[in-house]
Amino acid sequence: MRVQICKGKSCSGSWAAYLEKRLKSDREKFSYDAEVDDCLCQWNCMNGPNMVLDGVMFERMNPSLASQAFANKIKEIRQSINSKKWK
């Protein structure tokens, strides 16, 4: 899984640094090997800060919402893996 936090001027002025810090902490908390890094401007400045999670854009993020989206994605992936094991 790859998570990118927009580091464009508008997003950086908002929660971007806190989003990255929170998601790196969550990565350790959930013991999940995910790439968490920044990316260039996503050209969605009016709706920032923006986060891209496995190619899906999330808008108007704050640390809590980012953490929730990250946890939901991990849960979805783990359920998918478990359902394949039982087939």
Backbone as ProteinMPNN parsed JSONL, in Angstrom:
{"seq_chain_A": "MRVQICKGKSCSGSWAAYLEKRLKSDREKFSYDAEVDDCLCQWNCMNGPNMVLDGVMFERMNPSLASQAFANKIKEIRQSINSKKWK", "coords_chain_A": {"N_chain_A": [[0.857, -1.172, 0.0], [0.465, 2.245, -0.691], [0.797, 5.485, 0.516], [0.396, 8.846, -0.065], [1.114, 12.16, 0.768], [0.054, 15.302, -0.101], [2.305, 17.872, -0.751], [2.127, 20.385, -1.717], [1.96, 23.983, -1.888], [-0.462, 25.029, -0.701], [-1.526, 22.785, 0.71], [0.612, 22.136, 2.37], [0.568, 24.27, 4.061], [-1.501, 23.637, 5.646], [-2.586, 20.768, 7.183], [-0.661, 18.948, 6.309], [2.011, 18.123, 7.211], [1.39, 17.065, 9.714], [-0.349, 15.033, 8.978], [1.332, 13.227, 7.649], [3.086, 12.52, 9.734], [1.282, 11.332, 11.555], [0.306, 9.154, 10.042], [2.612, 7.658, 9.659], [3.079, 6.907, 12.255], [0.761, 5.373, 12.687], [1.256, 3.324, 10.903], [3.228, 1.884, 12.224], [1.808, 1.232, 14.545], [-0.237, -0.465, 13.578], [1.321, -2.443, 12.607], [2.014, -2.641, 9.861], [3.305, -2.853, 6.624], [3.689, -0.226, 4.862], [4.147, 2.273, 2.374], [4.732, 5.538, 3.227], [4.774, 8.687, 2.237], [5.59, 11.905, 0.792], [4.153, 13.886, -1.87], [4.163, 15.71, -4.95], [2.302, 18.7, -5.755], [-1.157, 18.082, -6.096], [-3.002, 19.391, -7.584], [-5.453, 20.093, -6.568], [-6.055, 22.114, -4.871], [-8.005, 23.758, -3.634], [-9.464, 22.001, -2.147], [-7.848, 20.905, -0.233], [-6.129, 19.797, 2.776], [-4.696, 17.21, 0.737], [-4.694, 13.669, 0.233], [-3.329, 10.762, -1.149], [-4.264, 7.54, -1.448], [-3.305, 4.497, -2.289], [-3.731, 5.25, -4.984], [-6.177, 6.542, -4.884], [-7.749, 9.582, -4.384], [-8.1, 11.509, -1.483], [-9.817, 14.119, 0.01], [-9.691, 17.256, 1.853], [-8.438, 16.507, 4.304], [-7.665, 15.674, 7.713], [-5.592, 14.864, 10.547], [-7.032, 12.862, 12.008], [-9.064, 11.947, 10.214], [-7.425, 11.0, 8.155], [-6.068, 8.929, 9.438], [-8.217, 7.24, 9.969], [-9.06, 6.55, 7.344], [-6.769, 5.2, 6.487], [-6.661, 3.04, 8.325], [-9.074, 1.762, 7.634], [-8.474, 0.943, 5.026], [-6.377, -0.868, 5.484], [-7.801, -2.795, 6.946], [-9.604, -3.634, 4.97], [-7.82, -4.768, 3.095], [-6.68, -6.828, 4.634], [-8.972, -8.386, 5.151], [-9.58, -9.209, 2.585], [-7.353, -10.78, 1.997], [-7.663, -12.794, 3.938], [-10.116, -13.934, 3.121], [-9.403, -15.084, 0.731], [-7.716, -17.082, 1.587], [-9.434, -18.957, 2.619], [-10.792, -20.007, 0.525]], "CA_chain_A": [[0.0, 0.0, 0.0], [1.214, 3.497, -0.748], [0.073, 6.686, 0.935], [1.14, 10.059, -0.381], [0.542, 13.387, 1.299], [0.395, 16.433, -0.955], [3.158, 18.885, -0.125], [1.995, 21.645, -2.428], [1.954, 25.154, -0.999], [-1.707, 25.117, 0.082], [-1.639, 21.642, 1.627], [1.677, 22.243, 3.369], [0.154, 25.288, 5.017], [-2.584, 23.086, 6.471], [-2.273, 19.63, 8.039], [0.175, 17.97, 5.604], [3.085, 17.573, 8.049], [0.765, 16.27, 10.768], [-0.887, 13.827, 8.347], [2.437, 12.303, 7.416], [3.552, 12.038, 11.041], [0.249, 10.446, 12.105], [0.238, 7.916, 9.272], [3.817, 6.869, 9.958], [2.823, 6.331, 13.572], [-0.247, 4.329, 12.493], [1.919, 2.206, 10.214], [3.875, 1.105, 13.282], [0.753, 0.753, 15.442], [-0.934, -1.572, 12.928], [2.344, -3.383, 12.11], [1.72, -2.803, 8.439], [4.371, -2.342, 5.778], [3.131, 0.688, 3.861], [4.957, 3.446, 2.042], [4.106, 6.809, 3.578], [5.676, 9.753, 1.831], [4.911, 13.074, 0.244], [4.097, 13.978, -3.327], [4.016, 17.071, -5.45], [0.941, 19.226, -5.78], [-2.161, 17.258, -6.771], [-3.853, 20.324, -8.323], [-6.778, 20.096, -5.947], [-5.708, 22.997, -3.751], [-9.193, 24.289, -2.956], [-10.034, 20.952, -1.31], [-6.763, 20.309, 0.54], [-5.008, 18.98, 2.312], [-5.048, 16.027, -0.031], [-3.951, 12.447, 0.474], [-3.575, 9.745, -2.164], [-4.132, 6.225, -0.825], [-3.37, 3.502, -3.369], [-4.256, 5.846, -6.205], [-7.471, 7.19, -4.649], [-7.581, 10.886, -3.745], [-8.941, 11.89, -0.353], [-9.764, 15.576, 0.141], [-10.008, 17.911, 3.137], [-8.008, 15.584, 5.346], [-7.017, 16.077, 8.952], [-4.948, 13.641, 11.036], [-8.008, 11.849, 12.404], [-9.665, 11.374, 9.004], [-6.377, 10.253, 7.44], [-5.853, 7.718, 10.203], [-9.395, 6.397, 9.764], [-8.998, 6.023, 5.98], [-5.652, 4.262, 6.482], [-7.101, 1.844, 9.057], [-10.092, 1.095, 6.824], [-7.8, 0.293, 3.893], [-5.678, -2.037, 6.026], [-8.84, -3.774, 7.267], [-10.09, -4.143, 3.685], [-6.771, -5.632, 2.532], [-6.573, -8.03, 5.471], [-10.164, -9.208, 4.918], [-9.423, -9.787, 1.255], [-6.355, -11.845, 2.115], [-8.271, -13.879, 4.709], [-11.163, -14.608, 2.345], [-8.718, -15.897, -0.283], [-7.142, -18.249, 2.261], [-10.48, -19.947, 2.914], [-11.437, -20.499, -0.718]], "C_chain_A": [[0.898, 1.229, 0.0], [0.302, 4.66, -0.389], [0.96, 7.88, 0.631], [0.373, 11.264, 0.151], [0.999, 14.531, 0.406], [1.2, 17.464, -0.171], [3.185, 20.173, -0.949], [1.849, 22.777, -1.423], [0.703, 25.227, -0.123], [-1.813, 24.005, 1.115], [-0.579, 21.709, 2.724], [1.327, 23.266, 4.439], [-0.947, 24.803, 5.944], [-2.041, 21.955, 7.342], [-1.235, 18.677, 7.459], [1.257, 17.344, 6.48], [2.517, 16.677, 9.144], [0.181, 14.971, 10.209], [0.215, 12.792, 8.179], [2.933, 11.697, 8.729], [2.564, 11.026, 11.629], [0.21, 9.117, 11.372], [1.475, 7.042, 9.476], [3.676, 6.207, 11.324], [1.817, 5.179, 13.473], [0.353, 3.1, 11.819], [2.581, 1.287, 11.242], [2.834, 0.474, 14.205], [0.05, -0.476, 14.874], [0.018, -2.64, 12.404], [2.104, -3.7, 10.641], [2.808, -2.139, 7.614], [3.774, -1.508, 4.643], [4.127, 1.811, 3.606], [4.152, 4.686, 2.415], [5.107, 7.89, 3.236], [4.89, 10.93, 1.275], [4.915, 13.008, -1.274], [3.968, 15.456, -3.701], [2.542, 17.456, -5.477], [0.014, 18.34, -6.62], [-3.191, 18.102, -7.538], [-5.297, 20.284, -7.85], [-6.718, 20.997, -4.715], [-6.919, 23.498, -2.964], [-9.799, 23.28, -1.976], [-8.993, 20.279, -0.417], [-6.97, 20.433, 2.025], [-5.481, 17.66, 1.706], [-4.127, 14.862, 0.301], [-4.312, 11.466, -0.636], [-3.259, 8.394, -1.523], [-4.373, 5.176, -1.893], [-4.082, 4.045, -4.605], [-5.594, 6.559, -6.058], [-7.241, 8.479, -3.858], [-8.599, 11.079, -2.629], [-8.732, 13.381, -0.124], [-10.086, 16.016, 1.567], [-9.645, 17.033, 4.336], [-7.482, 16.316, 6.58], [-6.411, 14.795, 9.518], [-5.923, 12.521, 11.411], [-8.64, 11.16, 11.191], [-8.664, 10.531, 8.231], [-6.129, 8.915, 8.125], [-7.002, 6.729, 9.995], [-9.374, 5.765, 8.371], [-7.91, 4.959, 5.864], [-6.048, 2.951, 7.164], [-8.146, 1.063, 8.263], [-9.47, 0.348, 5.647], [-7.057, -0.953, 4.356], [-6.682, -3.148, 6.335], [-9.367, -4.438, 5.991], [-9.08, -5.125, 3.074], [-6.672, -6.931, 3.323], [-7.778, -8.948, 5.295], [-10.082, -9.905, 3.573], [-8.441, -10.961, 1.286], [-6.951, -13.044, 2.851], [-9.333, -14.632, 3.918], [-10.539, -15.483, 1.262], [-8.121, -17.161, 0.322], [-8.17, -19.35, 2.449], [-11.172, -20.481, 1.679], [-10.781, -21.757, -1.203]], "O_chain_A": [[1.961, 1.237, 0.621], [-0.803, 4.799, -0.913], [2.127, 7.919, 1.02], [-0.845, 11.369, 0.002], [2.196, 14.707, 0.181], [0.82, 17.869, 0.928], [4.139, 20.947, -0.884], [1.636, 22.535, -0.235], [0.808, 25.464, 1.081], [-2.154, 24.26, 2.269], [-0.852, 21.372, 3.876], [1.745, 23.137, 5.59], [-1.29, 25.478, 6.914], [-1.136, 22.17, 8.148], [-0.95, 17.658, 8.089], [1.398, 16.121, 6.481], [3.102, 15.643, 9.465], [0.209, 13.936, 10.874], [0.044, 11.623, 8.527], [3.169, 10.492, 8.811], [2.971, 9.984, 12.142], [0.095, 8.065, 12.0], [1.378, 5.815, 9.465], [4.11, 5.072, 11.517], [2.0, 4.136, 14.1], [-0.01, 1.968, 12.139], [2.501, 0.063, 11.136], [2.967, -0.685, 14.598], [-0.228, -1.425, 15.607], [-0.42, -3.632, 11.822], [2.005, -4.859, 10.238], [3.187, -0.998, 7.876], [3.403, -2.039, 3.596], [4.851, 2.24, 4.505], [3.019, 4.856, 1.965], [6.16, 7.999, 3.866], [3.659, 10.931, 1.294], [5.596, 12.177, -1.876], [3.698, 16.314, -2.86], [1.661, 16.627, -5.248], [0.373, 17.91, -7.716], [-4.151, 17.556, -8.081], [-6.234, 20.423, -8.637], [-7.263, 20.672, -3.66], [-6.844, 23.643, -1.744], [-10.557, 23.657, -1.082], [-9.239, 19.19, 0.102], [-7.896, 21.107, 2.476], [-6.498, 17.089, 2.097], [-2.948, 15.042, 0.606], [-5.478, 11.357, -1.015], [-2.127, 8.141, -1.11], [-5.501, 4.984, -2.349], [-4.93, 3.373, -5.193], [-6.093, 7.127, -7.03], [-6.616, 8.465, -2.797], [-9.795, 10.845, -2.805], [-7.596, 13.851, -0.071], [-10.661, 15.274, 2.363], [-10.444, 16.846, 5.254], [-6.936, 17.416, 6.495], [-6.702, 13.718, 8.998], [-5.647, 11.35, 11.148], [-8.736, 9.934, 11.149], [-9.009, 9.47, 7.71], [-5.997, 7.888, 7.461], [-6.778, 5.526, 9.861], [-9.643, 4.572, 8.231], [-8.11, 3.933, 5.214], [-5.793, 1.872, 6.629], [-8.104, -0.166, 8.227], [-9.898, -0.757, 5.314], [-7.104, -1.986, 3.688], [-6.436, -4.312, 6.019], [-9.552, -5.654, 5.946], [-9.463, -6.191, 2.592], [-6.59, -8.011, 2.739], [-7.622, -10.169, 5.291], [-10.473, -11.065, 3.444], [-8.681, -12.002, 0.674], [-6.763, -14.185, 2.431], [-9.437, -15.853, 4.038], [-11.099, -16.522, 0.914], [-8.029, -18.19, -0.347], [-7.831, -20.534, 2.441], [-12.056, -21.33, 1.786], [-11.186, -22.31, -2.225]]}, "name": "protein", "num_of_chains": 1, "seq": "MRVQICKGKSCSGSWAAYLEKRLKSDREKFSYDAEVDDCLCQWNCMNGPNMVLDGVMFERMNPSLASQAFANKIKEIRQSINSKKWK"}
